[in-house]
Amino acid sequence: MSHRLRVDWPACKGRGLCFEILPERVALDEWGYPIVTGEVTPDLLALAREAVRSCPTLALRLVPTQR
């Protein structure tokens, strides 16, 4: 099963912790808000879960994708 990161935009405050933990799948726009890029591969799943747990506003979720 593959996964993707989703951002709850009203909750996100652009702190950038998700980028610090998972720069392989999260970039930051010019205001510091996350831009999620691509699916979370199995080798990045643990880091993606850490990024979700570390979000201070609970704005990041890891959701399964259907193929």
N, C-alpha and C positions, 0 to 999 in steps of 0.2 A: 504494500500500500504506500502510495506517495502522499506527501503533504505540501501545503502552501501556508505561508504566513498571511494573515489578514490584519489590517489596521483599523481600529475604531477611531475614525477621524475626529469626531467631537471630543473624545476622551484624550487623544494624543496631545501632549504639550511640547513635543519636539526636543526631548532631553538628550536623545542620541545614544542611550545605553544599548539599544538593539543593534545599532551600527557597530559599536565598540565590541560587542560580543560576536556578532555574525556579519562581518563586512563582506563575506562571500555572497550573501543574499540580500543585504540591506545597504542601500546608498542613502545619502542625505541630499535633500534639495537645498536651494540657496537660503532657505529660512531654517534649516536644520530638521525638517520633517522627513520621516523615512519614506523611501521608495523601495518597495519589495521587488526583487528581480528573480524570477524563476522559481521552480519547485525546490523543495527541500529534499536533497538526496539523502539516502540512508547514512552516509558518512557525516552529514551535518545535522542529523536529527537531534543528537544530544545538545549541541550548541543552540539549536533553534528552541528547544525546550527551556534552556537556561535563559535565553533572551526573553521568552514569554514570562518566565517567573520573575525576571529582574525588572520588568517594566513598572515604573513607579505609579503609573496611572491605570494599569491593567488594560491598556489599549491595544495590546498585541495578542493575537490568538494563532494557534496552530490548528489547521483544519485539514482533514483528509480530502484528497481529491479522487474523483472517480475516473477510471480510464475506460 
